[in-house]
Amino acid sequence: MKRYNYGIKRESPAIAGKQPKQYPWLGDDKHCDVCVTGGGLTGAMCALSAAEAGLSVVLITSDAIGYGDTGHLTGCARFDAGRTLAELDRFITVDEALTLYSMGFDALDGLQNLCARLDRDCKKAGIASGFERRDLLVFTDNPTQLELMEREYLAIRKRFPDSTWITRKNAESSFAFPISGGILTKEGSAVLNPYGLAHLCVMKAEELGAEIFEQTEAIDIQTPRTEEGCVIIRTSTHRTIYADRLVVASGSKGMRILPARVRFHTLFAVVGQLPENAAGWPGKCALGTFGRRSENCIISSGGRLAASCVHRSGKLKSFFKNADETSNYSELNGFTKTILPELAGATFKYQYSYSFVSPSDGLPVIGTHDDCKNCFFGLPGLYQDSGTPVFSYVASQIAEKYLTDSLPKNNPLFDPMRL
């Protein structure tokens, strides 16, 4: 089954296999406490949080569960969301960035607990979250970046004492590839199966009474003038949902609802099974390169190597390969063969790209908007791939408080009004 929404070039391994479970499309009008639009990781987590809070939930998605942004994640989750302090300081202060990192660590802990619980409760589902906690090494092989990177390490070290500075000398005994300097953070990352986790969340939510509908797109949303009214969602199946609250968690498509400035990006990824003689690196820690166009690399629990990078693009990519795309794949192939020389001559089974939009500052959109009464936005974006699972979890936790009338104030870092 192939999908070509938002410029998918080739099918990712996550959605190339058989779907764990299929759901019907919406055939009747519905009334509910909460309607969730979006069947990816964020929507699935928000639906589960709402169902566990005892609310009646209807989730609709324009495609199948886990397609779209979620189906094209490589499965890396990093506490820093794949963004360095040097990159974030264009938009927020160092203290705000470190607070963002703290939220990332809390989210990794939350994801770990959630995955353990779902894997236990949904053993018969035939799919698992694949969650494994890992250390994180952010490194550079460019000596000119050492001064900037060491300043970053000193800032991180004050907040996270489990971070260690890696020099060229002490890296030689552990890593087979060149490292001029690096920051190793204990348990600062994780590998997981985002596609599988989305399905597990939806299965558990359905078990708790949530209604799930695939191939059902929200084509018109009417918000009330006051908070006493309900949100009216008209769907592509010519049915209507009347909800007390709406959670917009439809990824790139959800950004179209907000009057926001957005940037176009393209995720490039290569995925392949490691040869038996591939030693990897200590503890299979997640790797990230230091720079504004950094690469991510992980070894999954199943022994697959996945590497990705995100490039800003002027528009959504066409469906056909071009010279720039070929160059990006070549760079990723070269990167993987540098860190794992055993891959020299190897051909990756999956090589794909996926175009998407995100806010101009690259930060997620989580919270409420004054112009959209009774609506909550959970749009983590796909800026660096490794930030999406973290921000999906953050969005689900904030959404739960909003839906149960705790009504937390918007975090200024994620506030939809900032756009």
LUMGULUM-861500 format. One record per residue (C-alpha): residue number from 1; y, z, x. Coordinates in steps of 0.02 Angstrom, whole numbers. Example, Ala and Ser with C-alpha at 12.3 -4.5 7.8 and 13.67 -1.06 7.14 Angstrom:
nr  yy  zz  xx
1  -225  390  615
2  -53  357  684
This chain:
nr  yy  zz  xx
1  0  0  0
2  163  -55  80
3  339  -1  37
4  501  -85  88
5  633  38  27
6  781  60  144
7  717  -58  277
8  540  -2  319
9  476  -127  447
10  297  -72  469
11  195  56  379
12  185  228  458
13  15  310  486
14  60  449  364
15  58  334  213
16  -66  203  274
17  -218  297  211
18  -277  348  39
19  -162  457  -65
20  -233  633  -86
21  -184  631  -269
22  -93  515  -387
23  15  569  -533
24  65  480  -695
25  235  409  -735
26  346  494  -863
27  296  440  -1039
28  389  566  -1148
29  557  650  -1156
30  558  821  -1072
31  656  983  -1083
32  646  1101  -934
33  733  1236  -835
34  735  1131  -677
35  718  945  -643
36  688  894  -462
37  722  714  -412
38  630  665  -254
39  447  679  -207
40  468  705  -21
41  457  863  82
42  619  938  17
43  586  900  -166
44  408  964  -155
45  464  1128  -75
46  604  1152  -202
47  485  1118  -346
48  362  1246  -276
49  498  1377  -252
50  559  1353  -431
51  382  1359  -502
52  343  1517  -406
53  502  1594  -480
54  428  1567  -653
55  540  1421  -705
56  481  1268  -800
57  490  1122  -678
58  484  932  -695
59  479  831  -533
60  507  644  -535
61  501  523  -390
62  534  336  -386
63  381  304  -280
64  225  403  -236
65  230  581  -171
66  272  585  14
67  337  407  29
68  513  369  87
69  590  477  222
70  446  603  225
71  313  470  250
72  398  412  410
73  421  578  499
74  320  597  658
75  278  779  620
76  388  868  746
77  492  1018  692
78  616  1092  817
79  725  1246  802
80  873  1146  868
81  841  1004  745
82  837  883  891
83  1022  904  929
84  1098  978  1085
85  1252  1088  1092
86  1341  949  1185
87  1308  835  1036
88  1350  962  901
89  1515  1014  980
90  1595  855  910
91  1578  930  736
92  1557  1120  747
93  1590  1264  868
94  1461  1330  991
95  1441  1490  889
96  1409  1387  732
97  1283  1280  825
98  1191  1435  888
99  1190  1502  710
100  1112  1336  659
101  980  1363  794
102  945  1539  728
103  917  1466  555
104  798  1342  636
105  693  1481  710
106  688  1572  543
107  636  1409  459
108  494  1382  583
109  430  1557  542
110  444  1518  357
111  356  1351  376
112  217  1436  473
113  188  1563  334
114  201  1431  197
115  77  1314  282
116  -47  1453  313
117  -39  1504  130
118  -56  1327  62
119  -197  1281  180
120  -290  1435  117
121  -252  1410  -68
122  -282  1221  -70
123  -440  1206  36
124  -519  1087  -89
125  -372  967  -83
126  -446  868  61
127  -283  875  159
128  -202  1004  272
129  -30  1043  337
130  -87  1027  518
131  39  1160  569
132  33  1222  749
133  172  1320  835
134  221  1253  1006
135  344  1284  1146
136  487  1160  1165
137  545  1079  1325
138  710  985  1324
139  728  900  1493
140  820  769  1592
141  773  663  1741
142  956  620  1773
143  1034  734  1906
144  1210  696  1842
145  1170  788  1679
146  1113  948  1763
147  1281  1038  1760
148  1307  1006  1575
149  1128  1052  1535
150  1135  1214  1634
151  1292  1267  1539
152  1196  1234  1380
153  1051  1340  1442
154  1167  1487  1480
155  1237  1479  1302
156  1064  1470  1224
157  995  1607  1336
158  1121  1734  1267
159  1053  1710  1090
160  871  1666  1131
161  805  1766  1280
162  636  1676  1273
163  719  1520  1344
164  685  1479  1527
165  773  1362  1648
166  653  1236  1725
167  700  1166  1896
168  630  1012  1981
169  533  1123  2100
170  443  1231  1973
171  413  1080  1860
172  314  989  1995
173  166  1106  1978
174  155  1089  1788
175  217  918  1737
176  160  748  1798
177  326  663  1759
178  495  680  1844
179  606  823  1784
180  775  860  1861
181  802  1009  1747
182  750  1074  1578
183  758  1213  1449
184  589  1282  1394
185  599  1385  1233
186  447  1487  1182
187  383  1438  1009
188  538  1334  982
189  445  1195  894
190  294  1153  789
191  187  1004  743
192  139  975  563
193  89  842  437
194  246  819  327
195  156  698  210
196  12  820  188
197  128  969  167
198  227  880  30
199  65  848  -65
200  7  1028  -43
201  172  1094  -110
202  164  979  -262
203  -18  1024  -296
204  22  1209  -290
205  177  1185  -399
206  72  1091  -527
207  -55  1232  -525
208  89  1349  -573
209  140  1240  -720
210  257  1109  -645
211  244  932  -714
212  241  793  -584
213  282  611  -619
214  274  467  -494
215  347  291  -512
216  487  371  -614
217  663  346  -547
218  820  433  -607
219  932  286  -649
220  1072  380  -736
221  1125  562  -719
222  1249  640  -839
223  1315  810  -788
224  1397  930  -913
225  1580  976  -913
226  1539  1162  -907
227  1396  1263  -837
228  1337  1301  -1015
229  1282  1121  -1041
230  1125  1035  -980
231  1101  890  -860
232  1037  731  -940
233  928  619  -830
234  881  447  -894
235  734  370  -803
236  665  199  -760
237  524  228  -887
238  653  233  -1029
239  629  419  -1055
240  754  561  -1042
241  744  732  -961
242  857  874  -1021
243  869  1006  -885
244  967  1166  -867
245  979  1131  -680
246  953  977  -573
247  896  977  -392
248  937  814  -303
249  814  799  -159
250  791  612  -149
251  836  588  33
252  937  434  78
253  945  381  -104
254  1020  548  -152
255  1168  516  -37
256  1224  377  -154
257  1266  507  -288
258  1396  594  -180
259  1567  521  -140
260  1533  535  45
261  1559  442  207
262  1389  399  277
263  1318  322  434
264  1171  207  447
265  1031  251  565
266  860  184  610
267  711  288  663
268  596  202  787
269  423  275  815
270  260  238  905
271  98  329  867
272  -70  315  953
273  -230  410  988
274  -235  487  1161
275  -376  432  1278
276  -505  566  1318
277  -444  584  1498
278  -263  615  1447
279  -219  791  1506
280  -51  802  1420
281  61  940  1482
282  54  1131  1478
283  17  1198  1305
284  53  1028  1226
285  233  1084  1209
286  348  969  1111
287  462  865  1222
288  640  809  1197
289  754  718  1316
290  931  779  1345
291  1062  655  1288
292  1149  579  1140
293  1008  455  1110
294  862  570  1146
295  678  543  1119
296  555  664  1039
297  372  671  1086
298  229  776  1020
299  40  784  1029
300  -27  821  855
301  -168  941  816
302  -280  788  798
303  -241  727  974
304  -119  590  927
305  37  556  1027
306  194  520  927
307  362  475  1003
308  523  435  911
309  707  406  934
310  851  379  813
311  986  249  843
312  1145  226  746
313  1154  56  664
314  1295  -35  579
315  1198  -69  420
316  1026  -51  347
317  906  -154  449
318  829  -312  380
319  643  -325  351
320  616  -434  504
321  603  -391  687
322  748  -431  801
323  789  -417  985
324  864  -242  971
325  709  -178  883
326  595  -251  1014
327  702  -170  1149
328  691  0  1065
329  503  -10  1052
330  493  -59  1235
331  599  92  1284
332  487  208  1183
333  331  132  1259
334  405  154  1432
335  451  335  1394
336  276  380  1335
337  194  299  1484
338  310  394  1600
339  262  564  1530
340  79  516  1511
341  30  393  1649
342  -145  381  1573
343  -66  274  1436
344  -24  132  1555
345  -92  -25  1475
346  -126  63  1310
347  -75  -15  1144
348  -7  95  1008
349  -93  76  841
350  66  111  743
351  239  50  787
352  365  61  648
353  547  86  605
354  635  156  454
355  819  141  407
356  913  277  316
357  1085  349  286
358  1154  521  328
359  1325  607  324
360  1445  555  460
361  1424  723  549
362  1234  712  542
363  1216  884  464
364  1117  910  303
365  1193  920  129
366  1134  1081  48
367  1224  1165  -96
368  1328  1130  -251
369  1474  1012  -282
370  1621  1049  -398
371  1611  877  -478
372  1426  894  -521
373  1400  1045  -634
374  1227  1126  -634
375  1170  1016  -490
376  1102  1071  -321
377  1092  951  -175
378  954  965  -46
379  975  816  70
380  921  860  247
381  933  682  310
382  828  610  449
383  953  615  589
384  837  661  731
385  669  663  640
386  626  838  704
387  762  922  600
388  700  868  429
389  556  994  405
390  671  1134  461
391  813  1088  343
392  692  1049  200
393  632  1228  210
394  811  1295  220
395  858  1191  67
396  710  1258  -34
397  756  1438  4
398  938  1415  -43
399  887  1317  -198
400  775  1459  -257
401  922  1581  -251
402  1032  1458  -345
403  901  1423  -478
404  868  1607  -509
405  1055  1639  -535
406  1084  1725  -369
407  1215  1588  -346
408  1243  1603  -158
409  1403  1529  -88
410  1385  1363  0
411  1358  1374  187
412  1511  1286  261
413  1398  1192  383
414  1302  1111  240
415  1430  1114  100
416  1427  950  -1
417  1613  973  -29
418  1647  946  157
419  1607  762  133
